[in-house]
Amino acid sequence: MDTPDRRVVINVGGVRFETYARTLQSFPGTKLASLAMPDPGDSMDYDPQQNEFFFDRNPKVFGYILDYYRTKHLHCSDNMCRSVLMEELSFWEISYLQLSHCCWLKINTKSRDLEDFMSWEGTAENEKKNQLGQTGNIDYSWRGRWQPKVWPLFDKPFSSLASKCVSAISLLFIIGAIVIFFEEARVHSAIMNQSVPSYDYVLHSVPQELNLKKASYLPYLELLCVFWFISEFCIRLIFCPDRKEFIKNPLNWVDFLSLFPVFIELMSQGQHQQIEILWKVLGFLRLLYILKLFRFLLHVEGSLVLRVLSGTLKDISREIFVFLLILGIETLFFANLAFYAEWSGSSVQDELFLDIYDCCWWAIVTLTTVGYGDIIPRNTAGRIVCSMAAISGVLTIVLPIPILVLKFHHYYSIALAKERMKIHRSQ
């Protein structure tokens, strides 16, 4: 009986489904539509005794596909794997684009979570490879014998009691170098403030020499700390598993460049005319002492937070660029608006809103809700513009915060799952 009311029995993975031929003909050209034909062909596994077609496929997914033929809407469960669904849809010759919007959103969100998880998996594997270094070649020299013992002392501060002691000593020397750096800056600033006359006199005469005499002991204390940094850097360079990876690490460049400021200062004591310029340059270089603390931060559990934060910022880099572009447009807009709203030709107005550049500074401070108060509007029009800028700045800054929080929570949950999986595998 080849009528539309003919019943068709389909056995999928041991589960029997029964429907009408007219239901299967809802989407002509598909595999199920061919089952409703009078002669489905030899390619189909048909059992004449049971009067059914057999397919060794996923019966759960087929239930959703059969409902699609009945209702013209393709839905799936929340816990459905996207790869399994796409494979089954491809077998039954149904496009994945036919999936309903509600289910498409759920499936693709979970797929994105899986991709993010796999990206963290790849990141962890790369870190593991970088830590292992060149383990394929066996080194029988003295370096090869001592490398497994010495390298963990300086690179894995929590691996043993000795490594903890080495890390504590290194941390004390870094803190000592930072304190000496701050003390030198304080002494120099105090002496410079004692000089009275002109700016040129402050830069080119007696206070600089007085500064060298007053703080002459500080460079030698700093030199003691640097000697530890030199020995630590040389040991890490000698016993590192992979020197190429060692050179590529920016923190190792920080360690290397932080060795020079104290030597430059000790060799330049006689150059009185350039000591102020050197003091500023060396001050910037000594900021590397603070960056050395990042090495300890990366070895504690907080490194997980840093990795999550870097991954979050990388993922929303396009949103950050758009936010900065909007902030720039608002800055130029309100700066020009405030300039013409406040301009009246009086001396007071000229001091506050001297030009467009001063207005841009005021706009940035107002839009970011910092509000130094160094430039303030005086008339009614300027205050209206300032109010608009402040409200616009609040809205501009508040809107991206939920994006950052949600992304950070998303990546943090993935990172925690990865860490738990690593712990279970090691047990």
C-alpha positions as CSV (number, residue, x, y, z in Angstrom):
1,M,0.0,0.0,0.0
2,D,1.8,3.1,-1.3
3,T,-0.4,5.7,0.3
4,P,0.7,8.7,2.5
5,D,-1.0,7.0,5.4
6,R,1.3,4.0,5.1
7,R,3.2,3.4,8.3
8,V,7.0,3.2,8.2
9,V,8.9,1.4,11.0
10,I,12.6,2.5,11.6
11,N,14.9,0.7,14.0
12,V,17.7,3.0,15.1
13,G,20.2,1.4,17.4
14,G,17.7,-1.1,18.7
15,V,15.0,1.5,19.3
16,R,11.9,1.2,17.1
17,F,10.3,4.4,15.7
18,E,7.0,4.3,13.8
19,T,5.6,7.2,11.7
20,Y,3.6,7.8,8.6
21,A,5.1,8.0,5.1
22,R,3.7,11.5,4.6
23,T,5.7,12.7,7.7
24,L,9.0,11.5,6.1
25,Q,8.1,13.2,2.9
26,S,8.0,16.6,4.6
27,F,11.6,17.3,3.4
28,P,12.1,15.7,0.0
29,G,15.7,14.8,-1.0
30,T,16.7,13.6,2.5
31,K,17.5,10.1,3.5
32,L,14.3,9.6,5.5
33,A,12.2,10.9,2.6
34,S,13.6,8.1,0.5
35,L,12.2,5.6,3.0
36,A,8.7,6.7,2.1
37,M,9.3,5.9,-1.6
38,P,7.7,2.7,-3.0
39,D,11.2,1.3,-3.7
40,P,13.8,2.7,-1.2
41,G,16.6,0.9,-2.9
42,D,19.1,-1.8,-2.0
43,S,21.2,0.7,0.0
44,M,18.8,0.6,2.9
45,D,18.9,-2.3,5.4
46,Y,15.3,-3.5,5.2
47,D,14.0,-6.5,7.1
48,P,10.9,-7.8,5.3
49,Q,10.0,-10.2,8.1
50,Q,9.9,-7.3,10.7
51,N,8.8,-4.8,8.1
52,E,11.3,-2.3,9.3
53,F,14.4,-0.4,8.3
54,F,17.5,-0.7,10.5
55,F,20.2,2.0,11.1
56,D,23.0,1.6,13.5
57,R,23.0,5.2,14.6
58,N,22.3,7.2,17.7
59,P,18.6,6.7,18.7
60,K,18.5,9.8,21.0
61,V,19.5,12.2,18.2
62,F,17.1,10.4,15.8
63,G,14.2,11.2,18.1
64,Y,14.9,14.9,17.7
65,I,15.3,14.4,13.9
66,L,12.0,12.6,13.6
67,D,10.3,15.4,15.6
68,Y,11.8,17.8,13.1
69,Y,9.9,16.0,10.3
70,R,6.7,16.2,12.4
71,T,6.9,19.8,13.6
72,K,9.2,21.5,11.1
73,H,11.3,22.7,14.1
74,L,14.7,21.1,15.0
75,H,15.4,21.1,18.7
76,C,17.8,19.1,20.9
77,S,18.5,18.7,24.6
78,D,20.8,20.9,26.7
79,N,23.4,18.2,27.3
80,M,23.8,17.3,23.6
81,C,27.3,17.3,22.2
82,R,27.7,19.6,19.2
83,S,30.0,17.1,17.4
84,V,27.7,14.2,17.8
85,L,24.7,16.3,16.7
86,M,26.5,17.5,13.6
87,E,27.7,14.0,12.7
88,E,24.1,12.6,13.0
89,L,22.6,15.5,11.0
90,S,25.1,15.0,8.3
91,F,24.2,11.3,8.1
92,W,20.5,12.0,7.8
93,E,21.3,14.7,5.2
94,I,19.9,17.6,7.3
95,S,21.7,21.0,7.5
96,Y,23.0,22.1,10.9
97,L,21.6,25.6,10.1
98,Q,18.1,24.2,10.5
99,L,18.6,24.0,14.3
100,S,16.3,26.4,16.2
101,H,17.7,29.6,17.6
102,C,17.2,28.6,21.2
103,C,19.0,25.3,20.8
104,W,21.7,26.8,18.5
105,L,22.6,29.3,21.2
106,K,22.9,26.6,23.9
107,I,24.9,24.2,21.7
108,N,27.3,26.9,20.4
109,T,27.8,28.3,23.9
110,K,28.9,24.9,25.2
111,S,31.0,24.4,22.1
112,R,32.8,27.7,22.8
113,D,33.3,26.5,26.4
114,L,34.9,23.4,25.1
115,E,37.2,25.3,22.7
116,D,38.2,27.6,25.5
117,F,38.9,24.6,27.7
118,M,41.0,23.0,24.9
119,S,42.9,26.2,24.5
120,W,43.8,26.1,28.2
121,E,44.8,22.5,27.7
122,G,47.2,23.5,24.9
123,T,48.6,26.4,27.0
124,A,49.3,24.0,29.8
125,E,51.0,21.5,27.5
126,N,53.2,24.3,26.1
127,E,54.1,25.4,29.5
128,K,55.0,21.9,30.5
129,K,57.2,21.5,27.4
130,N,58.9,24.8,28.2
131,Q,59.6,23.7,31.7
132,L,61.0,20.4,30.6
133,G,63.1,21.9,27.9
134,Q,65.3,19.6,25.9
135,T,64.8,16.3,27.6
136,G,65.5,14.1,24.6
137,N,69.3,14.5,24.7
138,I,71.1,13.1,27.8
139,D,73.9,15.3,29.0
140,Y,76.7,13.3,30.8
141,S,78.8,16.4,31.6
142,W,79.1,18.0,35.0
143,R,76.3,20.4,34.0
144,G,74.1,17.5,33.1
145,R,74.7,15.9,36.4
146,W,74.0,19.0,38.5
147,Q,71.2,20.6,36.3
148,P,68.3,18.5,37.8
149,K,69.4,19.5,41.3
150,V,70.4,23.2,40.8
151,W,67.7,24.4,38.4
152,P,64.7,23.6,40.7
153,L,66.3,25.6,43.4
154,F,65.9,28.8,41.4
155,D,63.0,28.0,39.2
156,K,60.6,26.0,41.4
157,P,60.6,27.8,44.8
158,F,58.1,25.4,46.4
159,S,59.7,22.1,45.3
160,S,61.9,21.6,48.4
161,L,63.0,23.3,51.6
162,A,66.3,24.4,50.0
163,S,64.4,26.0,47.1
164,K,62.2,27.9,49.6
165,C,65.3,29.2,51.4
166,V,66.9,30.3,48.1
167,S,63.6,32.0,47.1
168,A,63.4,33.7,50.5
169,I,67.0,35.0,50.3
170,S,66.4,36.3,46.7
171,L,63.1,38.0,47.8
172,L,64.9,39.7,50.7
173,F,67.6,41.1,48.4
174,I,65.0,42.3,45.9
175,I,63.1,44.1,48.7
176,G,66.4,45.5,50.0
177,A,67.2,46.9,46.5
178,I,63.8,48.5,46.3
179,V,64.1,50.1,49.7
180,I,67.6,51.4,48.8
181,F,66.1,52.8,45.5
182,F,63.4,54.6,47.4
183,E,65.8,55.9,50.0
184,E,68.1,57.3,47.3
185,A,65.1,59.0,45.7
186,R,64.0,60.4,49.1
187,V,67.5,61.8,50.0
188,H,67.9,63.3,46.6
189,S,64.5,64.9,46.7
190,A,65.0,66.3,50.2
191,I,68.4,67.9,49.3
192,M,67.1,69.4,46.0
193,N,64.2,71.0,47.9
194,Q,66.7,72.7,50.3
195,S,68.3,74.7,47.5
196,V,66.7,78.1,47.1
197,P,67.6,80.1,44.1
198,S,66.8,79.4,40.5
199,Y,66.1,76.2,38.6
200,D,69.4,76.3,36.8
201,Y,71.2,76.6,40.1
202,V,69.4,73.5,41.4
203,L,70.4,71.5,38.3
204,H,74.0,72.5,37.8
205,S,75.6,73.2,41.1
206,V,76.2,72.3,44.8
207,P,73.1,70.3,45.7
208,Q,74.2,67.5,43.3
209,E,77.6,67.2,45.0
210,L,75.9,67.3,48.4
211,N,73.6,64.5,47.3
212,L,76.5,62.3,46.4
213,K,78.2,62.8,49.8
214,K,75.0,62.4,51.9
215,A,74.0,59.1,50.1
216,S,77.4,57.7,49.2
217,Y,76.8,54.5,51.3
218,L,73.6,53.6,49.4
219,P,75.2,52.6,46.1
220,Y,77.5,50.1,47.9
221,L,74.5,48.6,49.8
222,E,72.8,48.3,46.4
223,L,76.0,46.8,45.0
224,L,75.8,44.0,47.6
225,C,72.3,43.2,46.4
226,V,73.4,43.3,42.8
227,F,76.1,40.8,43.5
228,W,73.5,38.3,44.5
229,F,71.5,39.1,41.4
230,I,74.5,38.4,39.3
231,S,75.3,35.1,40.9
232,E,71.6,34.1,40.6
233,F,71.4,35.1,37.0
234,C,74.6,33.3,36.0
235,I,73.5,30.1,37.8
236,R,70.1,30.2,36.1
237,L,71.7,30.8,32.7
238,I,74.2,28.0,33.1
239,F,71.7,25.3,34.4
240,C,68.6,26.2,32.4
241,P,67.2,23.3,30.4
242,D,66.8,25.4,27.2
243,R,68.8,28.5,26.7
244,K,66.7,29.6,23.8
245,E,63.6,29.6,25.9
246,F,65.6,31.3,28.6
247,I,66.6,34.2,26.3
248,K,63.0,34.6,25.0
249,N,61.6,35.1,28.5
250,P,61.1,38.8,29.2
251,L,61.6,38.4,32.9
252,N,65.1,37.2,32.3
253,W,65.8,40.3,30.4
254,V,64.5,42.3,33.3
255,D,67.0,40.4,35.6
256,F,69.8,41.2,33.1
257,L,69.1,44.9,32.7
258,S,68.7,45.4,36.5
259,L,72.4,44.6,37.0
260,F,73.7,47.8,35.4
261,P,72.3,50.9,37.2
262,V,74.5,50.6,40.3
263,F,77.7,50.2,38.2
264,I,76.7,53.1,36.0
265,E,76.1,55.3,39.0
266,L,79.4,54.4,40.7
267,M,81.4,55.1,37.5
268,S,79.7,58.5,36.8
269,Q,80.2,60.2,40.2
270,G,82.7,62.7,38.7
271,Q,80.4,63.9,36.0
272,H,78.7,66.7,37.9
273,Q,77.1,68.4,35.0
274,Q,75.2,65.3,33.8
275,I,74.5,63.8,37.2
276,E,70.8,65.0,37.2
277,I,70.1,63.4,33.8
278,L,71.9,60.2,34.9
279,W,69.9,60.2,38.1
280,K,66.6,60.3,36.2
281,V,67.7,57.6,33.8
282,L,69.0,55.3,36.5
283,G,65.7,55.9,38.4
284,F,63.8,54.5,35.5
285,L,66.2,51.6,35.2
286,R,65.8,50.8,38.9
287,L,62.1,50.3,38.3
288,L,63.2,46.9,37.1
289,Y,63.7,45.9,40.7
290,I,60.0,46.0,41.2
291,L,59.4,44.0,38.0
292,K,61.6,41.3,39.4
293,L,58.8,40.6,41.9
294,F,56.7,39.2,39.1
295,R,58.9,36.1,39.0
296,F,57.7,35.2,42.5
297,L,54.1,36.1,41.7
298,L,54.1,33.6,38.8
299,H,55.2,30.8,41.0
300,V,52.5,31.1,43.7
301,E,48.9,30.2,43.2
302,G,48.1,33.7,42.1
303,S,49.7,32.9,38.8
304,L,46.4,31.2,37.9
305,V,44.7,34.5,38.4
306,L,47.3,36.2,36.2
307,R,46.8,33.7,33.4
308,V,43.1,34.0,33.6
309,L,43.3,37.8,33.5
310,S,45.7,37.8,30.5
311,G,43.4,35.3,28.7
312,T,40.4,37.5,29.5
313,L,42.0,40.7,28.2
314,K,43.2,38.9,25.1
315,D,39.7,37.6,24.4
316,I,38.0,41.0,24.8
317,S,40.8,42.9,23.0
318,R,38.4,44.0,20.3
319,E,35.9,45.3,22.9
320,I,38.7,47.2,24.6
321,F,39.7,48.8,21.3
322,V,36.1,49.9,20.7
323,F,35.8,51.2,24.2
324,L,39.0,53.3,23.8
325,L,37.8,54.6,20.5
326,I,34.5,55.7,22.0
327,L,36.4,57.3,24.9
328,G,38.7,59.1,22.4
329,I,35.7,60.4,20.4
330,E,34.0,61.6,23.6
331,T,37.2,63.3,24.8
332,L,37.5,65.3,21.5
333,F,33.8,66.1,21.5
334,F,33.5,67.4,25.0
335,A,36.9,69.1,24.9
336,N,35.8,71.3,22.0
337,L,32.4,71.8,23.5
338,A,33.8,73.0,26.8
339,F,36.4,75.2,25.1
340,Y,33.8,77.3,23.2
341,A,31.3,77.1,26.1
342,E,33.9,78.5,28.6
343,W,35.7,81.0,26.3
344,S,34.8,84.6,27.1
345,G,38.2,86.4,26.7
346,S,38.7,87.0,30.4
347,S,42.0,86.2,32.1
348,V,40.5,83.7,34.5
349,Q,38.9,81.7,31.7
350,D,42.2,81.8,29.8
351,E,44.1,80.3,32.8
352,L,41.6,77.4,33.1
353,F,40.7,76.6,29.5
354,L,43.8,78.0,27.7
355,D,43.5,75.9,24.6
356,I,42.1,72.7,23.2
357,Y,44.9,70.6,24.7
358,D,44.0,71.7,28.2
359,C,40.4,71.0,27.4
360,C,41.3,67.4,26.3
361,W,43.1,66.9,29.6
362,W,40.0,68.1,31.5
363,A,37.7,65.9,29.3
364,I,39.8,62.7,30.0
365,V,39.9,63.4,33.8
366,T,36.1,64.1,33.8
367,L,35.1,61.1,31.6
368,T,37.2,58.7,33.7
369,T,35.5,60.1,36.8
370,V,38.9,61.0,38.3
371,G,38.2,64.7,38.8
372,Y,41.4,66.4,39.8
373,G,39.7,69.8,39.9
374,D,42.6,71.6,38.4
375,I,40.4,72.8,35.5
376,I,36.8,73.6,36.4
377,P,34.0,75.3,34.5
378,R,33.0,78.9,35.6
379,N,29.8,79.8,33.7
380,T,26.5,78.0,33.3
381,A,27.2,76.7,29.8
382,G,30.5,75.2,30.9
383,R,28.8,73.5,33.9
384,I,26.2,72.0,31.7
385,V,28.8,70.6,29.4
386,C,30.8,69.3,32.4
387,S,27.7,67.5,33.7
388,M,27.0,65.9,30.3
389,A,30.7,64.7,30.1
390,A,30.5,63.3,33.6
391,I,27.3,61.3,33.0
392,S,28.6,60.1,29.6
393,G,31.9,59.0,31.2
394,V,30.0,57.0,33.9
395,L,27.9,55.3,31.3
396,T,30.9,54.6,29.1
397,I,33.0,53.0,31.9
398,V,30.2,51.1,33.5
399,L,29.0,49.3,30.4
400,P,32.2,47.3,29.7
401,I,32.6,46.2,33.3
402,P,30.0,43.3,33.1
403,I,31.7,42.0,30.0
404,L,35.1,41.9,31.8
405,V,33.5,40.3,34.9
406,L,31.6,37.6,32.9
407,K,34.6,36.7,30.8
408,F,36.9,36.6,33.8
409,H,34.5,34.3,35.6
410,H,34.2,32.1,32.5
411,Y,37.9,31.6,32.1
412,Y,38.5,31.3,35.8
413,S,36.0,28.4,36.0
414,I,37.7,26.7,33.1
415,A,41.1,27.2,34.7
416,L,39.9,25.7,38.0
417,A,38.4,22.7,36.2
418,K,41.7,22.2,34.4
419,E,43.6,22.4,37.7
420,R,41.3,19.9,39.4
421,M,41.7,17.5,36.4
422,K,45.4,17.8,36.7
423,I,45.2,16.9,40.4
424,H,43.0,13.9,39.8
425,R,45.3,12.6,37.1
426,S,48.4,12.9,39.3
427,Q,46.7,10.9,42.1
